[in-house]
Amino acid sequence: MTSSLRPHGDRKSPSSPPSPPSRQRDAFFDNAKYLAIVLVGVGHAWGQILDGNRTVETLYRVLYTFHMPAFIVISGYFSRSFDLSPKRVRRLITGVAVPYLVFEVAYTLHRRVSEDPQSDFSLLDPTYLLWFLCALFVWRLTTPIWQTVRRPLPIALCIAALASVTPSVGNDLNMQRVLQFLPCFVLGLVLRPEHFRLVRRRSVRILSVPVVAAALLVAWWSVPRMETGWFYRNAAMQETGAPWWSGPVLTLALFGCSVVLTACFFAWVPGRRMWFTALGAGTIYGYLLHGFLVKEGSYAGWFQHSFLDTPLGEIGLTVLGAAAVTLLCTRPVQRALRFVVEPRMDWAFRRVPGDAARGRAKPERSEARDPAAASAAPNGSGEKVSV
């Protein structure tokens, strides 16, 4: 009887049906992608001043142990639901293949103008940082395989180890990197949300401090004893002058170190919205565009200035690299270049039966796309490139 005194009793008004849950980007992953792309830009800047600078090279080696693996793990994590359906294949083409072709031409033209007028176009030899798009394209296509086999990570590690001792793999599409970084992508595929919650605990954050300190000591020790090129994973071990058996050993060691330092990195990534969280949706822009600044500086001799050999110059270059990448991830840059980085290209594809009906039923929602936007969709669809 008491319920009759209420306007509608315990029932909800039929005039206000519950609204469907809105898709919301995960601040943690946007923060992780932004911080990782900043580290990529800083690492590329440091790479120009390594000669005879043991301190910078120590930091550089630690950074190169985990910054791209972190991107690749995120890319794999958001590729878990990728299949060969027409919808996802279209997004793979427009979000990865087309930007690769456009920027390969753009980087070659830039080199012709700034350094070598005779520089050749080569779609099979990725310029500078474009190897990641080639790798992501291949990894995404193989995702159904890794989702089917029983022990995907050990298999991927075996493939990476075999690649490290196989010079005949060649340089087409930077296939050595594709294969040697493959375990990081497969690791992302097998991770679940609880794994990320695990590494974000306070105890892991505290433990990460001595771990990173130990990594810095090992990196300092390694500078005169190990080749920096080993951290790039872009060649077979025999091509570096090392014995063949060191390939599998180094593959496993680097993967283990990458996993540990990536976990330390994730432990310190904020989980709440920050001033830079929105920039995480534009990391593909920062990734693809900052290479022009680094290459122009290399062609023009900007990095030869003696000031960069001083501690103040090194700090200034670090801040400048981080600031440049940050600006390239902003909304104005995204709006200006979306037509080449994230083209729609509906005209290029056949209409899939049922698309028109779904379009009339509800407006098409914009998908999150992202060097890691092909991999940043909050629902795990992995349509954007994540770097």
N, C-alpha and C positions, 0 to 999 in steps of 0.2 A: 504493500500500500504506500509505503514511503516513496517508492520510486515514481508514483504518479504525481508527486509534488514537483518533480524535476521536469524541465522542459521536454526532454526526450528520454527520461529514465536513464538506463545504462547504455542505451544505444546511441551510436553516432548519427548525426544528421545525414540523411541520404543525399542532401544537396552538396555535401563536401566530402567526396570520396578521397581516400588516401592518395597522396601524390607519390609517384614512383620515385625510388631512391635515385638521387643524382650521382653521377660519376664524379669523383673528386680525386685529383692527383695526390699521390702520396708524397708529402713534403720531404720525407727522408730520402727517397730516391732522387728527387729533383735537387736536393742539397748535395747528395753524393755526386751526381753528374756534374753539377756546377764546380764543386771543389776539385773534382778529378780533371775537368777540362782546363782549369786554371793551372793545375800541376803540369799538364801536358804543355801548355804554353811556356811555363817557366822552364821546364826541362829542355824544350827546343832552344830557348834563349841561352841556357847554360851550356848547351852543346856547342855553341859558337866560341866559347872562351875556355875550353878545357886544357889547352896546351900548357903543360907545366904547372897547372894549378891543382894541387892535390886536394885542397879543401873542397873546391867546387866539384871536382870529379868524384869525391866521396859522396857528396849529396846527390850528384847525378846518378850514380850507380844504385843508391838506395831507392831513388825515385823511379828509375827504370825497372826496378824489380817488381813494382806493384802498380804503377799508375795505369798502364794499359791493361794489365790483367783485371784491375778493378772495373774498368769500362767494359771489358769483354764479359766478365761475370754478370754484370747488370744486363748486358745485351742478351746473354743466354737466358737469364731469369725471365725476362719479358718476352722471350721467344718460345716459352713452354707450350703455348697453344697454337703455334704456327703449324699449318698444314698446307697442302697444295691446292686448296680451294681457289677458285678464280678471284675472289675478293682479296685474299692475302697475297696471291701472286701479283696482282695489279699493284698492290702497295709495295711489294718488294721491288718491283720494277721502277715505280715512280719515286720511291723513297731511298733507293740504294743504287740501282743500275744507272738511272738517268743522271743523278748528281755526279756519279763517277765519270760518265762520259763527258758531261759539261765541264767539270773542273779539270779533267785530264787535258782537254783542249785549252782551257783557260791557263793552266800552269805552263803548258808548252808555249803558248803565245807570250806569256809573261817572260819566260826565259829568252825567247827570240828577241824581244824588245830590250831586255835589260842586260843580257850577257852574250848569247850565242845565236846570231841570226840564222844559222844553219841547223839549229836543234830540230830533231826529227819528232814527228808525232808517232806515238806507239801506245795503242790501247792495251797491249799485253804487258807493258812494263810500267806499273803504277808509279807516278811521280810522288816522291816524298811521302806525305802522310796519307795519300789516297789508297795505300795498300789495305787500310782498314775496311774500306767499302768493298773491295774485292773479297776480302776474307769474310765479311759479314754476309755477303751475297751467297757464297759457297756454304757457310755454316748454316744459314737459314734453310737453304735447299736440302741440307742433310738432316735437319731436325727430326723429320719423321723416322729416320733410321735410328737415331739415338733414343727416341721415345719408344722404340720397339725392342731393341736388344736388351739383354738382361743385365749386363755389367758395362754400361756405357763409358764410365770414367776410366777404368783400367784399359779398355780397348783404345780410347783416345790417347792415353799415355803411351801405349805401345806404338801407335801410329806416329806420335811426335818423336819418340825415341828412334824409330826407324828412319824418319825423315832427317834426323840430325846426323845420320851416318850414310846418307844417300846423296852424293853430289849430283847425280843424274836427274834429280828432281827439277833442276833448272830454275830460271828466274821468271818464267811466264806467270803473270798475275801474282808475283811475289809468293809463290806457292810454299816456299820454306816457312815463311811466317804463318801462312794459312794453316799449315799442318802443325807447326811447333806451338802455336798459341791455341790450337783446337781444344786441349784439355780445359782451358779456362772457360771457354764457351760451354762445353759439356757440363762442367761443374755448375755453371749458372742454371743449366736446364734441370739439374737434379736437386737444386736447392729449393727450400720451401720457406714460407714466411717465418716459421718458428726459428729457422737457422739465423735469420737476420736479427730476430729479437734476442737470440742467445748472445751474439757478439756485441750487442748494444747494452749489455748489463754493466753496472758500475764496476764489478770485479774485473771484467775483461778490459775495461778502460784503464783501470789502474795497472793491470798486468802489462798492458801494451807499452807503457813508458820504458821499463827496463828492456823489453824486447826490441824496441826501436833503437835504444841506446846501444844494445849489443850489435844490431845491424849496422849502425854507423861505424863501430869499431872494426867489424869484419870488412866493411867496404873500404875503410882507410888502409887496412892491412893488404887488401887485394889490389890496390891501385898499381903498384909496381910488379905484381905477380900474375895478374889475369888480364886478358884482353877485354877492353870495353865492348868490342863488337859482339862478344858472347851474349850480352844482355839484349841485343837487338833480335836474336833468334832468326836471323835471315840468311843463314848459310849452314852447310854441312860442316861438321867438325874438321874433316880432312882439309877443307878449304882455308881453315885458320891456322894450319900447321900443327894442330894437336893430334894425338893418336885417336883412331876411330872409336876405341872403347870409351873414351871420355864423353862421347856424345850422349849415350843413354844416362850416364852418371850425372852429367850437367843438366840434362833435361829434367830428371827427377829432382835434383837439388834446387834448380831454379823454380820449378813448379811448387815445391814445398815452401820455399822462401816467399814466393808470390802469394800463396794462400795465407801464410801467417801475417805478412805485412798488409795484405788487403783486409784481413780481419781487424788488424789494428787501426787501419784507416776507417773502416766502417764503424768501429767502436767510438770514434770521435766525431762522426757526422751527426749534426743536430737532427732530432726527429720532429721538431716543431717548425713552423713557418718562420723564416728569417728574411732579412731584406733582400737576399740574393736567391730565395727559393724560386721565384718566377723565372729567373734566368736559366734554371735547369731545363726548361722546355725549349731553350734555344741553343743547346750545346753543340748541335750539329753545325750551326752557323759559325760559332767560335772556332770549332775544330777545322772546318774547311777553309776559313778565311784567314786565320792568323798565319798560315803557312806562307801567304804572299808577303807579309811583313818580314818574316824570317828570311825568306829567299831574297827579297829585295835588299835587306841588310847585308846578306852574304855577297850578293853581286856587287853592291855599291861600296863594300868595305867598311860599313858602319862598325862592325865588331873588331876592327883592327886598332881602334883608338886606344892609346895607352891608359886612358882613364879607367877603362874596363878591367885593367889588371890590378886595380886597387880595391880594397874592401868596400869603400864607399861606392865605387863604380859597379861592383858585383851586386850590391844591395839595390842600387838604383835600377839596374837591368832587370833584376827579379821583380821589383815593384812595377816597372814599366810593362813587362811581359804579362803579369797578372791583370793589370789595368786594361791592356789592349784586348785581351781575351774577354774580359768582362764587358767591355763596350760592344764587342762583336756578337755577344749573346742577347743584346737588348731588343726590345720590341720593334723600334724603328728599323733596325737592320733586318729583322725577320720579315717585316712587312715589305721592305724594298726588294728583298731577294727571294721571297717565297716561291716566285714563279720558276726559279731554277733549282732551288734546294728541295722544295716540296711541291712539285707541279701536280696539278690534278689530272690532266691529260685524259679526260673522259672520252674525248674524240678518238683516242688511239685503241680503245678496247671494245670488244663486242659486248652488248648488253646481256647480262646474265638473267635468265628467266626468273621472274619474281622480284627483281630489283624495282621495277616501276610500281608494283603493288605495295611493296614495303615503303617506298618513298611517299605514296599517297597516304598511307596509314599513319605515318609520323615523320616529322622532319628528321633529316639525316643529322645525326650528332657528329660534331667534329671529333676526330680521333686524335689522341695525343701522339705526336710523331717526334722523333728525336734522333757520334763518334760514337751508345749506349744508346736521335729521337726515334730511330726505328725500333727502339726497344723500351720505350718509356710509357706505354699505355697502361693506365692504372689497373685495367682489368686483365692484364697479362696477355693481351692480344699481340703485343710486340710489333706494332705496325711502323714505329718510328725508329730512326737510327740512334742508338745510344752510344756515345763515345765518352 
